[in-house]
Amino acid sequence: MNFAISMSGFVALYVFMLAAFAGWVIISHVPAILHTPLMSGSNFVHGIVVVGGIFALLNATTVLEQAIGFLAVLLGAGNVAGGYAVTRRMLAMFQTSSKVPHAHAKAHHPKQG
């Protein structure tokens, strides 16, 4: 099965510019308080970049195509890892810590012996 897709340089540049502009317009209209949840929720997009990079690597015939595919996989994987790290830190802000007792908690609870 041949999955090769042919796209001229001009069309590829046009698609890239259109995607960049659409992303800029969409993100610029998101309130600042929602940027972190939006990033954590968009990890699936980075996963699609990784899948696309793997697809590019499988169909690469020249060294340049292999380098671009490798770079896409590397950067996409970095985005996925960063997105999950941000999500983990964001969710940790909403968890209560039972390991460290609060200073005022000792004063309100008498010692039981």
PyMOL commands that set and color helices and strands:
alter all, ss='L'
color gray80, all
select helices_A, chain A and resi 9-28+32-41+43-58+63-92+103-108
alter helices_A, ss='H'
color red, helices_A
deselect
rebuild
show_as cartoon
